[in-house]
Amino acid sequence: MENTLIGAASRPNLIREAAGAQQRALSRWLVPIGGGVLAAFLIVIGTPHVAWYMRLFLAVVAFLYISGQSAAYLWASNSDQG
């Protein structure tokens, strides 16, 4: 009887903790994506004299590089790895 009450009382806490962990996991990936978008935007804005297809190529490279570096750093520091 006592275990049932404790188990029932702790389930909402576990659900809340799991939802909070999932929210943190999603929000930590916003920085790499935001940094990549910012880098791509700055490339496009900073190169008005370059043809559009070259600016697009440079923006994609900047996005992939900046996002990839940040994402790799975050993935390597993930506590559930290994």
Secondary structure, 3 states (H helix, E strand, C coil): CHHHHHHHHHHHHHHHHHHHHHHHHHHCCHHHHHHHHHHHHHHHHHCCCCCHHHHHHHHHHHHHHHHHHHHHHHHHCCCCCC
